[in-house]
Amino acid sequence: MTAELVRGQNHPLPRTRLEIRVSAGKPIMAGATLADEQGRVTSAEWVAHPGSPQLPGLEVSRQAAADHRLAVDLEALPQGVHRVNVLLALPLGSGGPASFAALAAPFVAVTGLDGAEVASYTVTGLDTESAVVALELYRRQGVWKVRAVGQGYAGGLADMLADQGVAQARELARTIENAVASGSARSVAAPPSPTTQSGGRAVRTGQAGARPENLPPTTPALPSPGQLPGSRTGGSLTSDGGGPVDYAHPRRPTTAPPPPPPTASAAGPGQPAPPVAGDANGWSMEERLYNQTWGMFEDLARTVAAYRSAVDFAESRMEQELDRALAVPRSRIGAAGTRAREQARSKRDQLLSQAQAALDRDLAQLMAESQVVEVALPPAFARWDNPVWHGYRVPMEIPMAVRVGDLHLPERPELRIPMLVRLPLERGLWIDSGRTTSDPGALVDPAQLRIRAMDTAVALAVRLLAVYPAGEFAVHVIDPAGSAAGPLAPLVRSGALDEPPAPGAPGVAAVLARLTQRVDLVQMAVRGGAADSLPADLDTGEQLLIVNDFPHGFDDRALTQLRYLADEGPSVGVHLLLVADREEATEYGPLLDPLWRALLRITPTPDDHLADPWVGHAWTYEPLLAPSGSQVLQQVLGEVGKARRYWLR
């Protein structure tokens, strides 16, 4: 039976191998410290955090996330450890909340490896604190217990570590914050709730059941001049009363409808129902497919996490049983020793077999669901080889999201999860044209990698042009050395660009000056409620700036302008797509580090560098490129060009 703790209350722990699950609704850092009998952390090496996630008997998440799973093996802790403190802290400099007062109360649960909950605690009463000790696992007279602590620190992580006796606490806090910032740069952000406005919950009726989605809504799209009130992003830059802009769809329901009714199952008793495309919550089929795709993503992440945890448990249990059985020297040889080894390995193999069977069952269900969903996806969510593109027409409304690639795990590489990014883009993209690490045999030639990176950038630009209505998305290109003429040729020939790619330092300066001026003007108009004062020729549609071979051709002023666009541009519809080799930009030192962290890194070849927001697996990302010999990009650009010419008349 689960014990629901209040602050200061304790509860005995019936087992020594545990999971600590944290749910906060928004990304936070979760870590832990090991302390002696007096509660002192004797060394920075006794602190587990995203930059150093593993200690003997303890493993924490490698990044900030809304949900965490911390693994604890109390028997494997170093000698002298009597306490394990579970720490929660808000990421600094991420644009998120500055204190826990802006979050729902974090929920922390201690569970067994089978998921059975032992004790839980909701950390209430937090105000200005940005760091908190949530739980304490402590040993008293040889018995381990858990205590609800809830001690917050307005001074943040540094004050909390100093209070536990950590030497050089502020330096360690900065190290942890840098590790969290680095992790956020590779993280795939969790989707916002489709029912955020009403405070509802997104419900997926597939195998995962209900899950909270208490994440902030996406940045609203900047409306185009003359938009009709009934359009999806209808409204003006200021409301009629001069107050804040209301970007809500005037006819959109404020609560999500219930999921579609279950269909008659052809499966036998005890068998899962056949998967159905759109079997998730949402007010449209597009939203249901979006939520279903993210549900599959989370299901796969948690299914593989459970399998890997079971494998680790089986191996650890075998080692412990062997250590106990062979502790006596005379039992290490002869029939007794052989029998002990065989029994330990037999139990290990049995546990592994059970874990593999559960994994195969869940993966088979997800594979069947993926096959059903993939063929039903709209163009914005579909791969280039999906037949839906053969009937493509320029849309009248902006979709919820766009697909930028596929993700998969090594346990089942053929099970591909669409990587969907919400629109309008809240974060720029960086296509790394340097050598990848996960597949050293793929495209190792630097020149080929650069071409492949630019092909990926063009494919993404074409996809963004294709999913926006005519006139509501424009692409600008900076190609200082003119090295991307080949990959850019389809965009140039189709008329999708307002002007040719800008060459040289003068071209870099001209394009950046024009876009930074646009950001300044729109920001002032929005803040001052003076939309009518915007120049008549200002394009208020979304803008994408593609920069090839960055930072070639960029001086200090241009670098400052580019960082300004990365930070301020997305809120007013200006987005970055950099094609760059991070190694070649090291001559600028740490100056560009904030820029890299502000962008989502993707690669032109398969690479396992992205992490999910739930358990932090390393996912292999694969870019979306048109099949070899396919004319799909040219056909789509032809439709976009015709619609654009008609719109400009």
Secondary structure as GFF3:
##gff-version 3
##sequence-region A 1 649
A	DSSP	beta_strand	3	5	.	.	.	ID=ss1
A	DSSP	beta_strand	10	12	.	.	.	ID=ss2
A	DSSP	beta_strand	17	35	.	.	.	ID=ss3
A	DSSP	three_ten_helix	44	46	.	.	.	ID=ss4
A	DSSP	beta_strand	47	48	.	.	.	ID=ss5
A	DSSP	beta_strand	54	55	.	.	.	ID=ss6
A	DSSP	beta_strand	58	59	.	.	.	ID=ss7
A	DSSP	beta_strand	65	73	.	.	.	ID=ss8
A	DSSP	three_ten_helix	74	76	.	.	.	ID=ss9
A	DSSP	beta_strand	83	89	.	.	.	ID=ss10
A	DSSP	three_ten_helix	100	102	.	.	.	ID=ss11
A	DSSP	beta_strand	107	112	.	.	.	ID=ss12
A	DSSP	beta_strand	117	122	.	.	.	ID=ss13
A	DSSP	beta_strand	131	140	.	.	.	ID=ss14
A	DSSP	beta_strand	143	153	.	.	.	ID=ss15
A	DSSP	alpha_helix	157	163	.	.	.	ID=ss16
A	DSSP	alpha_helix	169	185	.	.	.	ID=ss17
A	DSSP	three_ten_helix	196	198	.	.	.	ID=ss18
A	DSSP	alpha_helix	285	325	.	.	.	ID=ss19
A	DSSP	three_ten_helix	329	331	.	.	.	ID=ss20
A	DSSP	alpha_helix	334	374	.	.	.	ID=ss21
A	DSSP	three_ten_helix	379	381	.	.	.	ID=ss22
A	DSSP	three_ten_helix	387	391	.	.	.	ID=ss23
A	DSSP	beta_strand	401	408	.	.	.	ID=ss24
A	DSSP	beta_strand	417	422	.	.	.	ID=ss25
A	DSSP	beta_strand	429	432	.	.	.	ID=ss26
A	DSSP	alpha_helix	446	467	.	.	.	ID=ss27
A	DSSP	beta_strand	473	478	.	.	.	ID=ss28
A	DSSP	alpha_helix	485	494	.	.	.	ID=ss29
A	DSSP	alpha_helix	504	528	.	.	.	ID=ss30
A	DSSP	three_ten_helix	531	533	.	.	.	ID=ss31
A	DSSP	beta_strand	542	550	.	.	.	ID=ss32
A	DSSP	alpha_helix	556	568	.	.	.	ID=ss33
A	DSSP	three_ten_helix	570	572	.	.	.	ID=ss34
A	DSSP	beta_strand	574	580	.	.	.	ID=ss35
A	DSSP	three_ten_helix	582	592	.	.	.	ID=ss36
A	DSSP	alpha_helix	593	598	.	.	.	ID=ss37
A	DSSP	beta_strand	600	602	.	.	.	ID=ss38
A	DSSP	beta_strand	607	611	.	.	.	ID=ss39
A	DSSP	beta_strand	618	622	.	.	.	ID=ss40
A	DSSP	alpha_helix	632	648	.	.	.	ID=ss41
###
